[in-house]
Every structure is written in structure tokens, then in C-alpha cells.
Amino acid sequence: MKYNFDQPVQRRGTNSAKWDAGKLLVAMGITPYADENTLPLFTADMDFQCPPSVKEEIQKVVDHNLYGYTTTHPSFNPGYYQAVAGWFARRHNWQVSPEEIWYVDGTVTAIRHGLLAFSNPGDGVLINRPIYTPFTRTILATGRQVVNSQLINNNGYYTIDFADFEQKAALPTTKCFILCNPHNPTGRIWSDKDLVKMYEICAKNQVVVIADEIHGDLIRQSSVFHPLATLVDGQWLVTCTAANKTFNLAGLKATNVVIQNKELFQKYAAQTGIIFPSPVTLAATVGAYNGGEEWLEELKTYLDGNVDWVLEFCREHLPKMKCTRPEATYILWMDFRGYGLSAEEIRKKIYVDANVVLEGGSMFDPDQGAGFERICLSTRREIVREAFERIAKQFEGL
């Protein structure tokens, strides 16, 4: 391969939220223990340098050496919108007009603005647990109510309970649905049939679909992902897209919201107001989308290798742990309940004894998540191997 994802990259001492924040993680209750030997595999960023094209575009900003208030709009920054729309067209056969794209500084922030724009305090917001933890936090922080339509766990393969979903969407207080596709943490890519059915149920009940599709580029090479907007009319749809996960730009908050219904677009823009992105963010996004495709294809090959190595290792060394091969993302949703231990006992073995920090399942599903753990395999295989060897050692003989 042209790019070496096994090359060590020193992240300690760089203010990394993943590698430097051990004491903060303990204080926040994410882990009971952390030291200089902790392997942090809890957060969804990557320990790989970005594509060279990102650095090249950022260098132009650095050479200019002026960092005043910055904004973006198709009327004066067509290159940015051409890069974003061009990516959608090439990679997903999705034709998006620049006038339908709205920059927001982060995907969770984008979802928050959607809830504020399209619902009122006390209204219900539909989600499918287990689900990315910040969705619940954002719903509650905006004074909305969580309406959970629990996913069905079919021996590790998750599906939609459509009878329950339709009942919850039809509630008069339900105003928004946060769709996660590809799904975090289970790694499912919802089928076209399922996506259309969910959308049609929401549209019939005038529920705005806020689709988080930020993992849509990080799919297994054997999988296919279609943005919801390519399957439906989009009149009740707000799509959150991002270069953040695809190209490891999370610290730059490179989120683009696509809204093809003009009325929804106007409501959303009025809610956010003018947003001032970093000029570095705009440059990095252009560099990634215009020059990062070869890098991404090699990255996907490497991540597939990480996933397959782990699953093969676990079949032999963690045989009572259940985990289905994810169709997308670099995340594994691991079920340790087969070991007959409490969630706290599982947590101690992994977080303290193995000294590997993950994210506990109850964060993603307060009712049914105990005994599950989420791990992010977005790092060198050497680190992945060491982490699983440490974990497996703690479950030997059980």
C-alpha cells in the first residue's frame, strides 16, 4: 500500500483527548483507572495521519498567516461547496446543490440545532437504542423527551422493531427522529427497504428525520451504503454529513448539513445563525474531499484487517464474548454477558486489570446495555493486538 497505517504516530503530549486525558477520564467516571500504560480505545478518532492533501491545503492558510473571522457561502466560496458536493456525487451518486449545504461546527451541535429548530421543549425525539450516547444527552439538554424504539438483538445482529417504531412515531408529541446510519454502536447499515420504511412512517406523522450519516464513508469493502436522501423525496429530512470521521478531522469540526426542503432549510439556518468556522477547517475539508480518495480506500482495507483480526482472535481467546462483524465503522459492539459476570466485574477486568479503556454499554442503552462494551479499532494493529491480548488474559478459564 502507498500509505503505512502501521507507522507509529506519537499522540501523547499533543493535548489528545484520547491519549493525554487519563486523569480527566477518571474524574468524569469513564474509567476507574488510567496511567501511562493505559490503552485508550474508547473514542472515535484515528491514530493515523490525515491524507497529504489535507496538509497541503492547510499549508496555504498557514502561509497566508491571517486568522480573522471566517465564514463560508456558495456566493463567495464556491470551491468549498464544489468539494463537498463533488464528494457526494462521486462516492454516493447523490446530487446536492451548494445552496442546500449549511456548515455547522460539529455533528452533535448540528443535531442540537435541528432539535431546537423543529421541536419545542417537552416534545418527544425518537431514537433506537443502543445508540450513540450524545444523542440522549442532547435530547435532555434541550428539554426534549427521549422516545426509545428499542432495536431487536438477534444474537448480535440488530434490526428495527417496526411495529414499535410506528407506534412511537405516531405519538402526537413526537416531532423528530434521529436516524443513525451507519449505526453507532452496532455497525449496521440499514437496508434501503428499512430506510424508506422508517422515512415514510415519519413523513406520514410529520416527524422530521435528522439523519446522522457521518460514518457513511467508513464501510466494509463488502458493504454498500446509500444516503437516505438518495432514496426518498427529502421533504422531511435533514442530513448531517462530515469529513470528521472519514479523514480524522474531528478536532476541526467539519460538519455539513444538507437540507433539500427550502422551508426546513430556512428554519434551520435561522436557528443556527451565522457560524464562523476556522479557516483551517475549510481548507482541510477541501483537501480531504478533493485529494483523499486513494488514502480512504487504503484505510478501509486496513480497518477491515483490524476488524477481521479481532474477530478471529476472539473466536479462540474470548469464546463467550459475542460480536457480529460490523457492516460499517471501525467500532465493535461486544457482548460479554456470556461470562456470567456483572457489568462492574467485566468493567474491572478490562479497565483496571487489563488497563484498556473502552465505553460501557449502559452509556448507549441504560436499560439493556449492561455487559456490553464498545471499542474503536481505529489505531495500529500492534495496539489492537496488545489490547485484546490483555483483555483475553483476564477472562482465561471463565
Solvent accessible surface area in square Angstrom, and as a share of the most:
residue,aa,sasa,rsa
1,M,139,0.62
2,K,137,0.58
3,Y,40,0.15
4,N,100,0.51
5,F,9,0.04
6,D,76,0.39
7,Q,97,0.43
8,P,92,0.58
9,V,42,0.24
10,Q,135,0.60
11,R,50,0.18
12,R,84,0.31
13,G,73,0.70
14,T,79,0.46
15,N,146,0.75
16,S,8,0.05
17,A,78,0.60
18,K,3,0.01
19,W,29,0.10
20,D,60,0.31
21,A,18,0.14
22,G,21,0.20
23,K,185,0.79
24,L,102,0.51
25,L,10,0.05
26,V,60,0.35
27,A,85,0.66
28,M,120,0.53
29,G,48,0.46
30,I,28,0.14
31,T,1,0.01
32,P,68,0.43
33,Y,90,0.34
34,A,26,0.20
35,D,47,0.24
36,E,128,0.58
37,N,88,0.45
38,T,8,0.05
39,L,14,0.07
40,P,5,0.03
41,L,0,0.00
42,F,16,0.07
43,T,37,0.22
44,A,13,0.10
45,D,26,0.14
46,M,2,0.01
47,D,6,0.03
48,F,11,0.05
49,Q,125,0.55
50,C,44,0.26
51,P,1,0.01
52,P,66,0.42
53,S,17,0.11
54,V,5,0.03
55,K,149,0.63
56,E,107,0.48
57,E,42,0.19
58,I,39,0.20
59,Q,81,0.36
60,K,128,0.54
61,V,24,0.14
62,V,68,0.39
63,D,104,0.54
64,H,135,0.60
65,N,109,0.56
66,L,114,0.56
67,Y,116,0.44
68,G,39,0.37
69,Y,202,0.77
70,T,29,0.17
71,T,54,0.31
72,T,18,0.10
73,H,81,0.36
74,P,24,0.15
75,S,89,0.57
76,F,119,0.50
77,N,38,0.19
78,P,71,0.44
79,G,36,0.35
80,Y,2,0.01
81,Y,5,0.02
82,Q,118,0.53
83,A,3,0.02
84,V,0,0.00
85,A,15,0.11
86,G,20,0.19
87,W,2,0.01
88,F,8,0.03
89,A,35,0.27
90,R,125,0.46
91,R,65,0.24
92,H,31,0.14
93,N,121,0.62
94,W,9,0.03
95,Q,125,0.56
96,V,15,0.09
97,S,42,0.27
98,P,44,0.28
99,E,113,0.51
100,E,40,0.18
101,I,4,0.02
102,W,55,0.19
103,Y,12,0.05
104,V,0,0.00
105,D,54,0.28
106,G,8,0.08
107,T,14,0.08
108,V,54,0.31
109,T,45,0.26
110,A,0,0.00
111,I,1,0.01
112,R,107,0.39
113,H,22,0.10
114,G,0,0.00
115,L,0,0.00
116,L,52,0.26
117,A,25,0.19
118,F,24,0.10
119,S,8,0.05
120,N,99,0.51
121,P,103,0.65
122,G,39,0.38
123,D,20,0.10
124,G,1,0.01
125,V,0,0.00
126,L,0,0.00
127,I,0,0.00
128,N,6,0.03
129,R,23,0.09
130,P,4,0.02
131,I,2,0.01
132,Y,54,0.21
133,T,16,0.09
134,P,16,0.10
135,F,2,0.01
136,T,23,0.13
137,R,139,0.51
138,T,11,0.06
139,I,0,0.00
140,L,106,0.53
141,A,88,0.68
142,T,16,0.09
143,G,34,0.33
144,R,8,0.03
145,Q,98,0.44
146,V,42,0.24
147,V,18,0.11
148,N,32,0.17
149,S,1,0.00
150,Q,39,0.17
151,L,6,0.03
152,I,74,0.38
153,N,58,0.30
154,N,70,0.36
155,N,118,0.61
156,G,21,0.21
157,Y,88,0.33
158,Y,9,0.04
159,T,39,0.23
160,I,12,0.06
161,D,45,0.23
162,F,38,0.16
163,A,83,0.64
164,D,33,0.17
165,F,0,0.00
166,E,65,0.29
167,Q,119,0.53
168,K,48,0.20
169,A,0,0.00
170,A,54,0.42
171,L,73,0.36
172,P,115,0.72
173,T,73,0.43
174,T,4,0.02
175,K,76,0.32
176,C,0,0.00
177,F,1,0.00
178,I,1,0.01
179,L,3,0.01
180,C,4,0.02
181,N,0,0.00
182,P,1,0.01
183,H,2,0.01
184,N,6,0.03
185,P,0,0.00
186,T,16,0.10
187,G,1,0.01
188,R,18,0.06
189,I,15,0.08
190,W,4,0.01
191,S,51,0.33
192,D,55,0.29
193,K,159,0.67
194,D,30,0.15
195,L,2,0.01
196,V,41,0.24
197,K,89,0.38
198,M,3,0.01
199,Y,8,0.03
200,E,103,0.46
201,I,11,0.06
202,C,0,0.00
203,A,27,0.21
204,K,137,0.58
205,N,43,0.22
206,Q,122,0.54
207,V,0,0.00
208,V,8,0.05
209,V,1,0.01
210,I,1,0.00
211,A,0,0.00
212,D,6,0.03
213,E,11,0.05
214,I,15,0.08
215,H,6,0.03
216,G,4,0.04
217,D,15,0.08
218,L,1,0.01
219,I,25,0.13
220,R,3,0.01
221,Q,99,0.44
222,S,96,0.62
223,S,25,0.16
224,V,104,0.59
225,F,14,0.06
226,H,70,0.31
227,P,2,0.01
228,L,1,0.01
229,A,12,0.10
230,T,52,0.30
231,L,55,0.27
232,V,28,0.16
233,D,102,0.53
234,G,1,0.01
235,Q,80,0.35
236,W,74,0.26
237,L,5,0.03
238,V,0,0.00
239,T,1,0.01
240,C,0,0.00
241,T,10,0.06
242,A,5,0.04
243,A,0,0.00
244,N,11,0.06
245,K,28,0.12
246,T,0,0.00
247,F,0,0.00
248,N,28,0.14
249,L,6,0.03
250,A,39,0.31
251,G,76,0.73
252,L,51,0.25
253,K,105,0.44
254,A,0,0.00
255,T,0,0.00
256,N,0,0.00
257,V,0,0.00
258,V,3,0.02
259,I,2,0.01
260,Q,54,0.24
261,N,25,0.13
262,K,165,0.70
263,E,107,0.48
264,L,13,0.06
265,F,37,0.15
266,Q,121,0.54
267,K,99,0.42
268,Y,0,0.00
269,A,20,0.16
270,A,85,0.66
271,Q,62,0.27
272,T,19,0.11
273,G,32,0.30
274,I,127,0.65
275,I,27,0.14
276,F,116,0.48
277,P,7,0.04
278,S,48,0.31
279,P,28,0.18
280,V,35,0.20
281,T,2,0.01
282,L,16,0.08
283,A,11,0.09
284,A,0,0.00
285,T,0,0.00
286,V,28,0.16
287,G,2,0.02
288,A,0,0.00
289,Y,3,0.01
290,N,94,0.48
291,G,42,0.41
292,G,0,0.00
293,E,53,0.24
294,E,93,0.41
295,W,5,0.02
296,L,0,0.00
297,E,67,0.30
298,E,26,0.12
299,L,0,0.00
300,K,17,0.07
301,T,61,0.36
302,Y,11,0.04
303,L,2,0.01
304,D,15,0.08
305,G,23,0.22
306,N,0,0.00
307,V,0,0.00
308,D,61,0.32
309,W,64,0.23
310,V,0,0.00
311,L,17,0.09
312,E,102,0.46
313,F,27,0.11
314,C,6,0.04
315,R,156,0.57
316,E,129,0.58
317,H,83,0.37
318,L,0,0.00
319,P,93,0.58
320,K,90,0.38
321,M,14,0.06
322,K,109,0.46
323,C,29,0.18
324,T,53,0.31
325,R,86,0.31
326,P,4,0.02
327,E,46,0.21
328,A,0,0.00
329,T,0,0.00
330,Y,1,0.00
331,I,1,0.00
332,L,1,0.00
333,W,18,0.06
334,M,0,0.00
335,D,12,0.06
336,F,0,0.00
337,R,121,0.44
338,G,49,0.47
339,Y,20,0.08
340,G,70,0.67
341,L,44,0.22
342,S,56,0.36
343,A,39,0.30
344,E,118,0.53
345,E,88,0.40
346,I,1,0.01
347,R,51,0.19
348,K,112,0.48
349,K,47,0.20
350,I,0,0.00
351,Y,0,0.00
352,V,53,0.30
353,D,61,0.32
354,A,4,0.03
355,N,16,0.08
356,V,0,0.00
357,V,0,0.00
358,L,0,0.00
359,E,23,0.10
360,G,14,0.13
361,G,2,0.02
362,S,54,0.35
363,M,68,0.30
364,F,2,0.01
365,D,3,0.01
366,P,79,0.50
367,D,113,0.59
368,Q,107,0.48
369,G,0,0.00
370,A,55,0.43
371,G,7,0.06
372,F,10,0.04
373,E,7,0.03
374,R,6,0.02
375,I,0,0.00
376,C,0,0.00
377,L,0,0.00
378,S,0,0.00
379,T,0,0.00
380,R,33,0.12
381,R,60,0.22
382,E,100,0.45
383,I,15,0.08
384,V,0,0.00
385,R,93,0.34
386,E,68,0.31
387,A,0,0.00
388,F,0,0.00
389,E,86,0.38
390,R,55,0.20
391,I,0,0.00
392,A,6,0.05
393,K,139,0.59
394,Q,46,0.20
395,F,5,0.02
396,E,126,0.57
397,G,88,0.85
398,L,84,0.42
